Amino acid sequence: MNDERRSSERLLPIVEKESSHPCFECAQCCTYVAVEIDTPTTSAEYDQIVWYLYHRGVEIFVDWDDAWHVLFRTRCENLTAAGTCGVYEQRPAICKDFDWRSCEKRFTPADGPPDKLCWVEAGAFLAWFAERRPRAFARYQDFLRKKHAGGEERELLRVKSARRGKGGAGAARPS
């Protein structure tokens, strides 16, 4: 039985990073998911950016090609305690295609930041938005005022309808 177990264990790939490899004791690439999003152009899209940033572990960044991304800080379920991939032989193509030479950890301060812009919280994004895109920010402020006013108006209409009493417009009918 021990021989049978040992032979089955040998079939599993043993994956260890060499201590000389740049990824040794890192695995940063396995601790987040980044998805490209449309560059915001409308008030609703800017509002989505703010909404993303209201969530812990979520960031927005713009890469050096001007592509916008939402980043979710979340650890891969297959990352082992040793910092290796627990499903290395069956890992997704995106992992197989990753080139450690393009990793953001390889950038030095002399290289500059890995991203053109990065926001971790909504306040910093809104400050940038107000300063760098003042006309769009003014439209966004109007958008928010109208959304909030519209919501308050709808609530007032429901309250007025309910106050009209039985048989009035919008009043609940007995079942």
Sequence and secondary structure as in RCSB ss.txt:
>XXXX:A:sequence
MNDERRSSERLLPIVEKESSHPCFECAQCCTYVAVEIDTPTTSAEYDQIVWYLYHRGVEIFVDWDDAWHVLFRTR
CENLTAAGTCGVYEQRPAICKDFDWRSCEKRFTPADGPPDKLCWVEAGAFLAWFAERRPRAFARYQDFLRKKHAG
GEERELLRVKSARRGKGGAGAARPS
>XXXX:A:secstr
 HHHHHHHHHHS      TTSTTTT  GGGSEEEEEE    SHHHHHHHHHHHTSTTEEEEE TTS EEEEEE  
 TTB TTSSBTTGGG  HHHHH  GGG GGG  GGG  SSSEEESSHHHHHHHHHHH HHHHHHHHHHHHHHHHH
HHHHHHHHHHHHHT TTSTT     
